[in-house]
Amino acid sequence: MDYKFFGRTGVKISSLCFGTMSFGGDADKAASEEMFKLCRDNGINFFDCADVYSAGTAEEYLGEFIRDCRRDVVITSKVYFPTGKGINDGGSTRKHIRHALEDSLRRLGTDYIDIYFLHRFDDCTSLEETLSVLDDLVHQGKILYAGVSNFSAWQTQKTVDMAVLRGYSRVACVQPMYNLVKRQAEIEILPQALSEGLAVFPYSPLGGGLLTGKYSSSHPPEQGRLINNAMYKTRYGLNWMEETAARYTEFAENLGLNPVSLAIAWSASHPAVTAPIIGARNTAQLRDCLKALEIDMGGGLREKVSALSPEPAPSTDRNEEKTPHNYGVRK
Ligand SMILES: NC(=O)c1ccc[n+]([C@@H]2O[C@H](COP(=O)([O-])OP(=O)(O)OC[C@H]3O[C@@H](n4cnc5c(N)ncnc54)[C@H](OP(=O)(O)O)[C@@H]3O)[C@@H](O)[C@H]2O)c1
């Protein structure tokens, strides 16, 4: 396992993060524990979680599994999405974060969370309020670092800058969606992270399973997230995505590579990416994911895979004159 620095901090994290969204859902406790052990056996020290995963069960399982190795692992959790039916049971308010954090700590059976993410930008709460709470939590030792997930670039920039301006603990990382059919992050978020020194942990490197190729195979599965989960079915249900997945799978197989491993290696190979967050429902799936570490994306392989899917539109409309002479490239 290769270890990387967590952004500008000196903390070292494995170059793959294991996401626990399946704990207590697609994976029962025994399957979750097996996956956790396989991760640890392979040197993974970095585990992503959220308060809403399986309504708190993922945090409970993770908490149990890390009991004997708390110091050796870096864990995350997230706050924002509603955790109850009350009108104040969600959002990035001082009130909700206080309760959500205490609940997460209790379920995780620990007195601190290494990285605490805002799961989404809160359009209704002032950013000053949210940042002041995160800063308090850092000073109380309840969280070590703050990060943002699913933020657009302007939302991240506003957050990063406001933290600096007010002298609050800085935002250390971003967690965007990023895979071969969801490449929006390449346009603003990933260059921004490089420019700001933010660590990047992209999620859904397989497009929720689309890029495994199983849905476009001659024997498609009867079960799977893109069949059973309406949100993911919508997210990855466009025809061009299915066509891209089929084209991509054929490309991987022609090279003798497992599409699962290659898709993860591709997401990891963007220069801004620190560690992709992998997900699985059992150890058989997880083994394919771990093999991503064996793929060398050099020699033009990243570019060839990228060419299999449409590039997102650029962030400005004035691009006709783009040459190295006009725009300059810092090497
Ligand atoms: N911040 C956020 O908003 C956010 C959102 C989503 C995820 N995340 C994090 O990122 C982690 C990973 O996300 P993800 O689960 O969406 O990642 P993903 O890599 O896109 O999808 C993983 C899914 O693909 C299928 N799969 C994996 N390996 C396979 C294999 N070898 N063969 C066949 N199918 C395979 C499994 O689903 P099936 O068996 O059902 O097909 C598995 O659950 C999550 O656990 C979570 O920690 C964060």
The ligand as an ORCA input file, in Angstrom:
! r2SCAN-3c Opt
* xyz 0 1
  N     -20.120     12.192     -0.084
  C     -21.127     11.607     -0.685
  O     -22.169     12.213     -0.954
  C     -21.002     10.170     -1.066
  C     -21.928      9.572     -1.943
  C     -21.765      8.237     -2.292
  C     -20.709      7.510     -1.773
  N     -19.840      8.099     -0.892
  C     -18.737      7.326     -0.283
  O     -18.004      6.667     -1.288
  C     -18.015      5.252     -1.063
  C     -18.021      4.561     -2.386
  O     -19.131      4.994     -3.148
  P     -19.903      3.985     -4.064
  O     -20.325      2.800     -3.267
  O     -20.949      4.769     -4.783
  O     -18.718      3.548     -5.055
  P     -18.709      2.821     -6.452
  O     -17.357      2.246     -6.555
  O     -19.148      3.727     -7.535
  O     -19.822      1.677     -6.352
  C     -19.660      0.577     -5.504
  C     -20.691     -0.471     -5.869
  O     -20.354     -1.080     -7.116
  C     -20.650     -2.474     -7.067
  N     -19.372     -3.186     -7.149
  C     -18.201     -2.899     -6.510
  N     -17.239     -3.784     -6.845
  C     -17.794     -4.648     -7.691
  C     -17.298     -5.793     -8.357
  N     -16.040     -6.208     -8.196
  N     -18.137     -6.454     -9.179
  C     -19.413     -6.046     -9.355
  N     -19.941     -4.986     -8.731
  C     -19.139     -4.276     -7.902
  C     -21.338     -2.724     -5.723
  O     -22.734     -2.452     -5.842
  P     -23.798     -3.593     -6.272
  O     -23.329     -4.902     -5.708
  O     -25.089     -3.122     -5.703
  O     -23.805     -3.591     -7.763
  C     -20.739     -1.617     -4.872
  O     -21.501     -1.297     -3.739
  C     -19.245      5.017     -0.186
  O     -19.136      3.844      0.594
  C     -19.232      6.258      0.666
  O     -18.298      6.105      1.718
  C     -19.966      9.403     -0.558
*
